[in-house]
């Protein structure tokens, strides 16, 4: 069976299963998520064994450590996935929300309400937690899920989907509401992206190259989740005692994820005071620093080892313990730098000047803007959405962390009493 036929059959089964999701109602969908959360905890050894196979292959192939971190599952991470499932389960039903309601002069009554997309495909890289996060959000929002993870996480994803399907089989929801697409051959991605009319939406989650490939090749509608070249700007009016932990957390808390900061911008008026402190702290955390010429001079006087940034440094998403550092003349020049090199993901300003903060907000064309807070807060769970299906950098339909509401579309219901046009 070729890849196009595989996708076609899975999409048809998913379409039927999506009807069982709607018929089951929110209570049954919620109960299913809670049962899945219990199941992955109860069967955590099975999950860890499968992940161990993936990790062995990753290490043997020389996979970058940052990618290995994304691939790795631990008992703590499995409990985090279960917690995410329970958080999503506890959220209000996103379906049937009345978004607009009015009566026209001719007596027609109009109601706009939220409904599911139907069949949603996910294309993602070596992050098995996405398998759970995506399934949770799609099930709760009444959508069937076609999950196409990477081959590097094949064993982990297979077991996670098996556990979810086994759990659904004990409910009124069809197990075909969650299906794993084979990852051995890239042709399955192409077939999924070309399944227009069979798949309603495809969402990519991963590297900039993966996202670009999906957006460029897809004939199925897509929501573009974006790469994260995020910045922290430390203003001349910053409380430097606040700025230091914000910078350190933004870069080092989990450097492999998209909301980790890649560039630090420092106002030149606080550079002599702040740079020796922050550069030392970053180096102590194992961060390799790529800096402009003026930062290099200050670092040299302080005895801090750095290297000069090249033309590609500023537009690189490191996903590792590496960071760019540059001096700027103020909020406008900081915003100009971000506009040139950023990816409209997350930007942070540290300042005690409210007017400067408002200027930064106005000048930043990003999905999320932090004021005196770490970039790491651009996250569905941290923002109270439960697990997220991705972070959208685009401006149509959804922007920022995408939770339950973003996985719905709308329909118009027109009630009349015999009116004709």
C-alpha positions as CSV (number, residue, x, y, z in Angstrom):
1,X,0.0,0.0,0.0
2,X,1.5,3.4,-1.0
3,X,1.6,6.4,1.3
4,X,-1.3,8.2,-0.4
5,X,-3.6,5.2,0.2
6,X,-2.4,4.8,3.8
7,X,-3.4,8.5,4.5
8,X,-6.6,8.2,2.6
9,X,-7.7,5.1,4.6
10,X,-6.6,6.6,7.9
11,X,-8.4,9.9,7.1
12,X,-11.6,8.2,6.2
13,X,-11.5,6.2,9.5
14,X,-10.7,9.5,11.4
15,X,-13.7,11.2,9.8
16,X,-16.0,8.5,11.0
17,X,-14.4,8.6,14.5
18,X,-14.8,12.3,14.7
19,X,-18.6,11.8,14.6
20,X,-18.3,9.5,17.6
21,X,-16.4,12.3,19.4
22,X,-19.3,14.7,18.9
23,X,-21.9,12.1,19.7
24,X,-20.1,11.2,22.9
25,X,-20.4,14.7,24.4
26,X,-18.1,16.7,26.5
27,X,-18.5,14.5,29.5
28,X,-17.3,11.4,27.7
29,X,-14.4,13.3,26.1
30,X,-13.4,14.6,29.5
31,X,-13.6,11.1,31.0
32,X,-11.5,9.7,28.2
33,X,-8.7,12.2,28.8
34,X,-8.7,11.4,32.6
35,X,-8.5,7.7,31.8
36,X,-5.6,8.2,29.4
37,X,-3.8,10.3,32.1
38,X,-4.2,7.4,34.5
39,X,-3.1,4.8,31.8
40,X,0.2,6.5,30.9
41,X,1.1,6.7,34.5
42,X,0.1,3.0,35.1
43,X,2.1,2.0,32.1
44,X,5.0,4.3,32.5
45,X,7.5,1.5,32.4
46,X,6.2,0.5,29.0
47,X,6.6,4.1,27.8
48,X,10.1,4.4,29.3
49,X,11.3,1.2,27.7
50,X,10.1,2.4,24.3
51,X,11.8,5.7,24.8
52,X,15.0,4.0,25.8
53,X,15.1,2.4,22.4
54,X,14.6,5.8,20.7
55,X,17.3,7.3,23.0
56,X,19.8,4.5,22.2
57,X,19.3,5.1,18.4
58,X,19.6,8.9,19.0
59,X,22.9,8.6,20.8
60,X,24.3,6.1,18.4
61,X,23.5,8.4,15.4
62,X,25.1,11.4,17.1
63,X,21.9,13.4,17.5
64,X,22.6,16.8,19.0
65,X,22.2,17.0,22.8
66,X,19.5,19.6,22.5
67,X,17.4,17.3,20.3
68,X,18.1,14.4,22.7
69,X,16.7,16.5,25.5
70,X,13.5,17.0,23.4
71,X,13.3,13.3,22.8
72,X,14.0,12.1,26.3
73,X,11.1,10.9,28.5
74,X,11.6,10.5,32.3
75,X,9.2,9.5,35.0
76,X,8.8,13.2,35.9
77,X,8.0,14.1,32.3
78,X,5.4,11.4,32.0
79,X,3.7,12.7,35.1
80,X,3.9,16.2,33.5
81,X,2.1,14.8,30.4
82,X,-0.5,13.2,32.6
83,X,-1.0,16.5,34.5
84,X,-1.4,18.3,31.1
85,X,-4.1,15.8,30.2
86,X,-5.9,16.5,33.4
87,X,-5.6,20.2,33.0
88,X,-7.1,20.0,29.5
89,X,-9.9,17.7,30.8
90,X,-10.8,20.3,33.4
91,X,-11.2,23.1,30.9
92,X,-14.6,24.3,29.7
93,X,-16.1,22.6,26.7
94,X,-14.9,24.7,23.6
95,X,-17.7,23.4,21.4
96,X,-21.1,25.1,21.1
97,X,-19.9,28.5,22.4
98,X,-22.2,31.2,21.1
99,X,-19.9,33.8,19.6
100,X,-22.5,36.0,17.9
101,X,-26.3,36.2,18.0
102,X,-28.7,38.7,16.5
103,X,-32.1,39.0,14.7
104,X,-32.3,40.7,11.3
105,X,-35.0,43.1,10.3
106,X,-36.7,40.4,8.2
107,X,-37.0,38.2,11.3
108,X,-34.2,35.8,10.6
109,X,-32.4,34.8,13.8
110,X,-28.6,34.4,13.3
111,X,-26.4,32.4,15.7
112,X,-22.6,31.8,15.3
113,X,-21.2,29.0,17.4
114,X,-18.0,27.1,17.7
115,X,-17.6,23.7,16.1
116,X,-14.6,21.3,15.5
117,X,-12.5,21.3,12.3
118,X,-13.0,17.6,11.9
119,X,-9.8,15.7,11.0
120,X,-6.5,17.4,12.0
121,X,-3.0,16.3,11.1
122,X,0.0,17.0,13.2
123,X,3.6,16.9,11.8
124,X,6.2,17.2,14.4
125,X,9.8,16.3,15.4
126,X,11.5,14.4,18.2
127,X,9.1,15.4,21.0
128,X,7.0,12.5,22.2
129,X,5.2,14.8,24.6
130,X,3.6,16.5,21.6
131,X,1.9,13.1,20.9
132,X,0.0,13.5,24.2
133,X,-0.5,17.2,24.1
134,X,-1.9,17.2,20.6
135,X,-4.2,14.2,21.2
136,X,-5.5,15.8,24.4
137,X,-6.4,19.1,22.8
138,X,-7.8,17.6,19.6
139,X,-10.0,15.1,21.5
140,X,-11.4,17.7,23.9
141,X,-12.2,20.0,21.0
142,X,-13.9,17.2,19.1
143,X,-11.3,16.7,16.4
144,X,-9.8,13.4,15.2
145,X,-6.0,13.3,15.2
146,X,-3.6,12.0,12.6
147,X,-0.2,12.2,14.3
148,X,2.9,12.0,12.2
149,X,5.9,12.3,14.5
150,X,9.5,11.8,13.5
151,X,11.2,8.5,13.0
152,X,13.6,9.3,15.9
153,X,10.7,9.0,18.3
154,X,8.9,6.2,16.5
155,X,9.0,3.7,19.4
156,X,7.9,6.2,22.0
157,X,5.1,7.5,19.8
158,X,3.9,4.0,18.9
159,X,3.5,3.0,22.6
160,X,1.8,6.3,23.6
161,X,-0.7,6.0,20.8
162,X,-1.3,2.3,21.6
163,X,-2.1,3.2,25.2
164,X,-4.5,6.0,24.1
165,X,-6.3,3.8,21.6
166,X,-6.6,1.0,24.1
167,X,-8.1,3.4,26.6
168,X,-10.6,4.8,24.0
169,X,-11.6,1.2,23.2
170,X,-13.2,1.0,26.6
171,X,-15.3,4.1,26.0
172,X,-18.0,5.2,23.6
173,X,-15.3,7.1,21.5
174,X,-13.8,5.2,18.5
175,X,-10.1,4.5,18.9
176,X,-9.7,5.8,15.3
177,X,-10.0,9.3,16.7
178,X,-6.3,9.0,17.4
179,X,-4.1,7.4,14.7
180,X,-0.3,7.3,14.2
181,X,1.0,7.8,10.7
182,X,4.1,5.7,9.9
183,X,7.3,7.7,10.1
184,X,9.8,5.4,8.3
185,X,9.3,7.1,5.0
186,X,9.0,10.9,4.3
187,X,6.4,10.2,1.6
188,X,3.7,9.8,4.4
189,X,4.3,13.5,5.2
190,X,3.8,14.5,1.6
191,X,0.7,12.4,1.3
192,X,-0.8,14.0,4.5
193,X,0.0,17.5,3.2
194,X,-1.7,16.7,-0.1
195,X,-4.8,15.1,1.4
196,X,-7.0,18.1,0.6
197,X,-10.7,17.2,1.1
198,X,-9.8,14.3,3.4
199,X,-7.9,16.2,6.1
200,X,-9.2,19.5,7.2
201,X,-6.1,21.1,8.8
202,X,-2.4,20.3,9.2
203,X,-0.3,21.8,12.0
204,X,3.5,21.6,11.9
205,X,5.5,21.8,15.1
206,X,9.3,21.7,15.1
207,X,12.3,23.3,13.4
208,X,12.1,26.3,11.1
209,X,12.9,24.0,8.1
210,X,10.1,21.5,9.0
211,X,7.6,24.3,9.3
212,X,8.7,25.9,6.1
213,X,8.5,22.6,4.2
214,X,4.9,22.0,5.5
215,X,3.7,25.5,4.7
216,X,5.3,25.4,1.2
217,X,4.2,21.9,0.2
218,X,0.7,21.6,1.8
219,X,-2.5,21.8,-0.2
220,X,-4.3,21.2,3.0
221,X,-4.9,24.4,5.0
222,X,-2.2,24.9,7.7
223,X,-1.6,26.9,10.8
224,X,2.0,28.0,10.9
225,X,3.7,27.5,14.2
226,X,7.0,29.4,14.1
227,X,10.6,29.2,15.0
228,X,11.6,31.0,18.1
229,X,14.4,33.6,17.8
230,X,13.4,35.4,21.0
231,X,15.0,38.5,22.5
232,X,15.4,40.0,26.0
233,X,16.0,43.8,26.0
234,X,17.4,45.3,29.2
235,X,16.6,49.0,29.1
236,X,18.5,51.8,30.8
237,X,15.6,52.1,33.3
238,X,15.7,48.4,34.1
239,X,16.0,47.1,37.7
240,X,19.2,45.1,37.1
241,X,18.4,42.9,40.1
242,X,15.3,41.8,38.1
243,X,17.0,41.7,34.8
244,X,19.7,39.1,35.8
245,X,17.4,36.2,36.7
246,X,15.1,37.0,33.8
247,X,17.9,36.7,31.3
248,X,19.3,33.6,32.9
249,X,15.9,31.9,33.0
250,X,15.0,32.9,29.5
251,X,18.2,31.3,28.1
252,X,19.1,28.4,30.4
253,X,15.8,27.1,31.9
254,X,15.3,24.8,28.9
255,X,17.4,26.0,26.0
256,X,16.1,23.5,23.5
257,X,12.5,24.9,23.3
258,X,11.1,27.6,21.0
259,X,10.5,30.2,23.8
260,X,14.1,30.2,25.0
261,X,15.8,33.5,24.4
262,X,18.5,33.5,21.7
263,X,19.6,37.2,21.9
264,X,20.2,39.6,24.7
265,X,20.1,43.3,23.9
266,X,21.4,45.7,26.5
267,X,21.1,49.5,26.6
268,X,24.5,51.0,26.2
269,X,24.0,53.3,29.3
270,X,23.9,50.3,31.6
271,X,26.4,48.1,29.7
272,X,29.4,48.8,31.9
273,X,27.5,47.9,35.0
274,X,25.4,45.0,33.8
275,X,27.4,43.2,31.2
276,X,30.2,41.9,33.4
277,X,27.6,40.5,35.8
278,X,25.2,38.9,33.2
279,X,28.0,37.6,30.9
280,X,29.7,35.9,33.9
281,X,26.5,34.4,35.1
282,X,25.7,33.0,31.6
283,X,29.2,31.6,31.2
284,X,28.9,30.0,34.6
285,X,25.7,28.3,33.3
286,X,27.7,26.9,30.3
287,X,26.4,29.4,27.7
288,X,28.6,30.1,24.7
289,X,28.4,33.8,23.9
290,X,28.4,35.4,20.4
291,X,28.8,39.2,20.8
292,X,29.2,42.4,18.9
293,X,32.4,44.4,19.0
294,X,31.4,46.7,21.8
295,X,30.3,43.8,24.0
296,X,33.6,42.1,23.2
297,X,35.6,45.0,24.5
298,X,33.7,45.1,27.8
299,X,34.0,41.3,28.1
300,X,37.8,41.4,27.5
301,X,38.3,44.0,30.2
302,X,36.4,41.7,32.6
303,X,38.3,38.6,31.5
304,X,35.2,36.9,30.1
305,X,35.7,34.5,27.1
306,X,33.4,35.4,24.2
307,X,33.5,35.2,20.4
308,X,32.5,37.7,17.9
309,X,29.1,37.1,16.3
310,X,29.0,36.7,12.5
311,X,26.3,37.7,10.1
312,X,24.4,34.5,10.6
313,X,24.5,34.6,14.5
314,X,21.6,37.0,14.9
315,X,19.2,34.9,12.9
316,X,20.1,31.6,14.4
317,X,17.8,29.6,16.6
318,X,20.4,27.7,18.6
319,X,18.1,25.5,20.7
320,X,21.3,25.1,22.9
321,X,23.4,26.9,25.5
322,X,24.5,29.6,23.1
323,X,23.4,33.2,23.0
324,X,24.0,36.4,21.1
325,X,24.6,39.7,23.0
326,X,24.6,43.2,21.5
327,X,24.4,46.8,22.7
328,X,21.6,49.1,21.5
329,X,20.9,52.8,21.9
330,X,17.4,52.5,23.2
331,X,14.0,51.0,22.8
332,X,13.7,52.0,19.1
333,X,17.0,50.5,18.1
334,X,16.2,47.4,20.1
335,X,12.9,47.1,18.3
336,X,14.7,47.6,14.9
337,X,17.1,44.8,15.7
338,X,14.2,42.5,16.7
339,X,12.2,43.4,13.6
340,X,15.2,42.5,11.4
341,X,16.2,39.2,13.0
342,X,13.3,38.0,15.1
343,X,10.6,35.5,14.1
344,X,7.6,37.2,15.7
345,X,7.5,34.7,18.5
346,X,8.3,36.2,22.0
347,X,10.1,39.4,23.0
348,X,10.8,40.6,26.5
349,X,11.7,44.0,27.9
350,X,13.1,44.7,31.4
351,X,12.3,48.3,32.4
352,X,10.8,50.3,35.2
353,X,9.7,53.0,32.7
354,X,6.1,52.4,31.7
355,X,6.3,54.7,28.7
356,X,9.3,52.7,27.4
357,X,7.5,49.5,28.0
358,X,4.5,50.7,26.1
359,X,6.7,51.8,23.2
360,X,8.3,48.4,23.1
361,X,4.9,46.7,23.0
362,X,3.8,49.0,20.2
363,X,6.9,48.4,18.2
364,X,7.0,44.6,18.7
365,X,5.1,42.6,16.0
366,X,5.1,39.4,18.0
367,X,2.7,36.7,19.2
368,X,3.7,37.4,22.8
369,X,5.4,40.3,24.6
370,X,6.8,40.1,28.1
371,X,7.3,43.1,30.4
372,X,9.7,42.3,33.3
373,X,9.2,38.5,32.8
374,X,11.0,35.6,31.2
375,X,10.3,34.6,27.6
376,X,9.6,31.1,29.0
377,X,6.1,32.1,29.9
378,X,4.9,31.9,26.3
379,X,3.4,28.5,27.0
380,X,-0.1,27.1,26.9
381,X,0.1,25.6,30.4
382,X,1.8,28.7,31.9
383,X,-0.9,30.9,30.4
384,X,-3.7,28.8,31.7
385,X,-4.7,27.1,28.4
386,X,-3.7,23.6,29.6
387,X,-1.4,21.8,27.2
388,X,-0.8,23.6,23.9
389,X,-0.8,22.2,20.4
390,X,1.8,24.7,19.3
391,X,2.6,28.4,19.3
392,X,1.5,30.3,16.2
393,X,3.5,33.2,14.8
394,X,1.1,33.9,12.0
395,X,-1.8,36.4,12.1
396,X,-4.7,34.5,10.6
397,X,-7.0,32.4,12.7
398,X,-4.7,31.8,15.7
399,X,-1.7,33.6,17.2
400,X,0.4,32.7,20.2
401,X,-0.2,29.5,22.2
402,X,-2.9,27.4,20.6
403,X,-5.2,25.7,23.1
404,X,-8.8,24.4,22.9
405,X,-10.5,27.5,21.5
406,X,-8.0,27.7,18.6
407,X,-8.8,24.2,17.6
408,X,-12.3,25.1,16.7
409,X,-13.9,26.9,13.8
410,X,-17.4,28.4,13.6
411,X,-20.7,27.8,11.8
412,X,-23.7,30.1,11.3
413,X,-27.2,28.9,12.1
414,X,-30.0,30.8,10.5
415,X,-33.5,30.3,11.9
416,X,-36.5,31.5,10.0
417,X,-40.3,31.3,9.8
418,X,-40.8,30.8,6.1
419,X,-38.7,33.8,4.9
420,X,-37.6,33.7,1.2
421,X,-35.2,36.0,-0.5
